[in-house]
């Protein structure tokens, strides 16, 4: 009798926890970042802060034609731009079977 009551209790608890996850829905990643300049006029060193949400893995493309760089979420990246110009920076966030992309153009001026 005790075993049957314990089994019924376990089934009810599992059912409630599964419904809670369904109600919350999947955790879609949201790619986003902040940009900080090098701290002085004319700097070509740019710091990017990954502020993505619900991401397990992120991939950066800094618009320099040098390929992509993997990174975990919530990390700062510093990049040096060799030439003045306009660059499109792209961040892709992956998690829970979904992906999100965020891009922003930056204008690099300096010595």
C-alpha positions in Angstrom: 0.0 0.0 0.0 2.8 2.4 0.9 4.6 1.6 -2.3 1.5 2.3 -4.4 1.0 5.6 -2.6 4.6 6.6 -3.2 4.4 5.7 -6.9 1.2 7.8 -7.3 2.9 10.7 -5.6 5.9 10.4 -7.9 3.8 10.3 -11.0 1.8 13.4 -9.9 5.1 15.3 -9.1 6.5 14.4 -12.5 3.3 15.5 -14.2 3.4 18.9 -12.5 7.0 19.5 -13.3 6.5 18.7 -17.0 3.5 21.0 -17.2 5.6 23.8 -15.6 8.2 23.4 -18.3 5.6 23.5 -21.0 4.0 26.6 -19.6 7.3 28.4 -19.4 8.0 27.4 -23.0 11.3 27.0 -24.6 14.2 29.3 -23.8 14.9 31.0 -27.1 18.3 32.6 -27.3 18.5 36.4 -27.9 21.7 37.6 -29.4 22.8 41.1 -28.4 25.9 43.1 -27.6 27.2 46.5 -26.4 30.0 48.4 -28.0 32.7 50.5 -26.1 35.4 52.5 -27.9 39.1 52.3 -26.8 38.6 55.1 -24.3 40.2 57.9 -26.3 39.5 59.9 -29.5 40.6 58.1 -32.6 41.1 54.7 -31.1 40.7 51.7 -33.4 40.5 49.3 -30.5 36.9 48.4 -29.8 35.5 46.4 -26.9 32.4 44.3 -27.4 30.3 43.0 -24.5 28.2 39.9 -25.2 24.9 40.5 -23.4 23.0 37.6 -25.1 20.3 35.9 -23.1 19.6 32.1 -22.9 22.7 31.4 -25.1 24.9 28.3 -24.7 27.3 29.2 -27.5 27.9 32.4 -29.5 29.8 33.1 -32.7 31.2 36.5 -33.6 31.9 38.0 -37.0 33.7 41.3 -36.6 33.3 42.3 -40.2 37.1 42.2 -41.0 36.9 39.2 -43.3 39.0 37.1 -40.9 36.4 34.5 -40.1 34.3 33.9 -37.1 35.3 33.5 -33.4 33.4 31.2 -31.0 32.6 32.4 -27.5 30.5 31.7 -24.5 28.0 34.3 -23.4 28.7 37.2 -21.1 32.3 37.8 -22.1 34.2 40.9 -23.3 36.0 40.8 -26.6 38.6 43.4 -27.7 39.3 43.9 -31.4 41.8 46.1 -33.2 40.7 47.4 -36.6 43.7 48.1 -38.9 41.9 50.4 -41.2 39.3 53.2 -40.9 35.9 52.3 -42.3 32.4 51.0 -41.7 32.2 47.4 -40.5 29.1 45.2 -39.9 29.6 43.2 -36.6 27.4 40.1 -36.4 26.8 37.9 -33.3 24.9 34.7 -33.5 23.6 33.0 -30.3 22.7 29.4 -30.1 20.8 27.5 -27.5 18.1 24.9 -26.9 17.9 24.1 -30.6 17.3 27.7 -31.7 19.5 30.5 -33.0 19.3 34.3 -32.9 21.3 36.9 -34.9 22.1 40.5 -34.0 24.1 42.8 -36.2 25.2 46.4 -35.9 27.4 48.7 -38.1 30.3 50.5 -36.6 32.4 53.3 -38.0 36.1 53.1 -37.1 38.1 56.3 -37.3 41.5 56.9 -36.0 45.2 57.1 -36.5 
